Amino acid sequence: MQTYHTAGAARHHILIVDDSPTQAKLLEQMLAEQGYRVLSARNGSAALEVIRSDCPDLVISDILMPEMDGFELCRQVRQLQGKERLPIILLTHLNDPADVLHSLEVGADYFVSKPYSRKLLLSRIRAVLEGERLCRQGDAEGAVSVGYRGREYHVHADCAHTLELLLATYEMAAEKNQELLGAQALLSNLNRELEQRVLERTAALTLETAERLQALEELRKKDEVLMQQSRQAAMGEMIGNIAHQWRQPLNAVGLLVQDLTLSYEYGNFSREYLESSTGKIMQMVRHMSQTIDDFRNFFTPDKEKTEFHLGHVLRRTVALIDGSLNDKGIVIELVTGEVPSVVGHPNEFSQVLLNIMNNAMDAFGERKTRGPRLKVTLASHENRAVVTISDNAGGIPEDIIDRIFEPYFTTKEQGKGTGIGLFMAKNIVEKSMNGSLTVCNTGEGAEFRIEV
């Protein structure tokens, strides 16, 4: 048992019976703030001892407790001599009408539902302690038997007591109804607020989606511009390659034409000689025409992905720059093995190879490499095709090797490079063909590795 004193004279003694230390402490503090002298007990048995010795003015008891519950406490208090009229307020959840009948049966004065309203509980306490009964005592009546859910309840309360309990029950119901109405109003406000937030978030998401779609469209257009710039740069290089491919046949055609004229002037002209020279000229013209077809096919976009052999594309690409390699004294070694077919755009892959080999030729020229060599190897590794292109131009500086695939990054002089060739090459290999394009330095130069 514990006793609490407040400043000033204590007016009434109130006994709190509750096995929950937390609930008991909260109720004790609330009553102490109102100037009441508070006693406490943790169960019905301890409460009976306090009632016998200290005789409180009011008992506030929980119903569900160990050893002795609130109903049994109320019954035994009514049997104590001189304590029959001790006011008892029961704390209950009122989950069942049987609580009301049982409380009437044992002689409880009032109910207070849990969780209780501070205002309602204090009002009930003041009414009990100050003798302000809601109903007045009438003529005593006999016991009334009430059957509910298979049990008989014997109620000895008079009409006034019964009405007070009924009014208390109604008052608590009204209080709960007000709480319910308040909760419903709060829920309605929360629903409206939630709907407003949903509308605002939906509008924000719609705007964000539109912005992302616009950003994707701009990115797509940017990629198209990069691809176009890359193709234009490649076209410029191709024009130079066409010139190299045509220069030797044109020179040969010019020499044959001049030889025909000289033969005629010196009287050595014959039909056999004419037919032989004409055949050689037509052969060179067909070679030049085939060169035009090869370059035209190279610049024709592939509309759909197709299955193709890397060896064929590799040899065709090397043939396109064969004239440039010979003019610059670059020796190229082509090593091809059996590899699986791949799916993609053949012309785009040819552009990747061409870009890497053109960069190697530029490096040979800038560094004036003696005995420049290119080695292109086609092999198979773990059921994937691997193309390696290595040179002996000295390699890529370590401080920039990690940046060479970035867009617009170039080490060439102003006007000689756009900085998008290797960027587009990496995009073609990795995004279009689900492969990988990497680079490393060897002892002699750089080596690019394409794995698809």
Beta strands, then each sheet from edge to edge (+ up, - down):
strand 1: 2-4
strand 2: 13-17
strand 3: 37-41
strand 4: 58-62
strand 5: 88-92
strand 6: 110-113
strand 7: 144-148
strand 8: 151-155
strand 9: 306-308
strand 10: 331-336
strand 11: 342-344
strand 12: 373-381
strand 13: 384-391
strand 14: 436-441
strand 15: 446-451
sheet 1: 1+ 3- 2- 4- 5- 6-
sheet 2: 7+ 8-
sheet 3: 9+ 11-
sheet 4: 10+ 12+ 13- 15+ 14-
end
